[in-house]
């Protein structure tokens, strides 16, 4: 027979185990696909924009090596760039990536060109010289190290946040650190969105493929974001939420909305020469845009993230709130588009997918 003391000990251990299972942290963290709007001359020529991936639990030991974050760190943003010492991807801490400073309290409310250059130069001298002295600032035609920091001075960003696990993040760190970080950049078939597509496929295997329509087999920021939203609609456990990181005023004109390939060719100045050269092609592009390209991603009133509340990216969100956010439309969307936008979870998306044999 067990003594009363032993029974109490067993009961205590059992209750402690129950408390550990149900009250301890779940091991989940947040990541986010960053859909960044096009800006400037290149944004007018190629209005698809840029894509990066943010990780709450993954930090930058150096711009080219990853590690687990320490308490108090906000994680890092990874993306593919061209012209950065032949590196395929670069990792930058979240606040410097957005604002070129290391503390949210140092972010200016408004900037001019001189301020932006000063902040970028200071961060470059402190943290980016390891990339090599031959890495240029960039110019009118070619990007340089300036595209790595102070992104919010150039454009507005939408963060599509989803949950990850410790095991996934640790495996991703191991994979990225072990791989050959050498550039094979190609604007058409190995661009920044292809990097995001492969990163997302690591977390959701086989989910993200290229689409023949409306992007001619290329991967674009709007397309990859749409597919993430569609996946999250079918899998509520991803806990997806949408946030807006506003553009800091004063340095540039406001950035433009992201477009697909068909939308870019059918609704910009490209439409006129295409129509002159071949009206049938122009008509086909326009029909493709109307039928397949007008998918809407942005809620009416996404939560805006100021420099002092970026921690909202890491806070769990109520499931019901996620459902409400997923069904909202962007301002100005016509009523007859509501069904199309609200039904992002259906397989009949209008995006004809092709398998990438190089995954």
ABEGO torsion letter per residue (X at the ends): XBBAAAAAAAAAAAAAAAAAAAABBAGBBBBBBBBBBBBEAAAAABAAEBBBBBBAABBBABAABBBBBBBGBAEBBBBBBBGBGGBABBBBBAAAAAAGBABAAABBABBBAAAAAAAAAAAAAAAAAAAEAABBAEBAABBBAAAABGAAAABBBBBBBBBBBAAAAAAAAAAAAABBBBBABBAAABBAAAAAAAAAAAABBGABBBBAOAAGGBBBAAAAAAAAAAAAAABAAAGBBBBBBBBBBGABBBBBBBBBAAAAAAABAAAAAAAAABAAAAAAAAAAAAAAABBBABBABBBBBBAAAAAAAABBBBAAAAAAAAABBBBGBBAAAAAAAAAAABABAGBBBBBBAAX
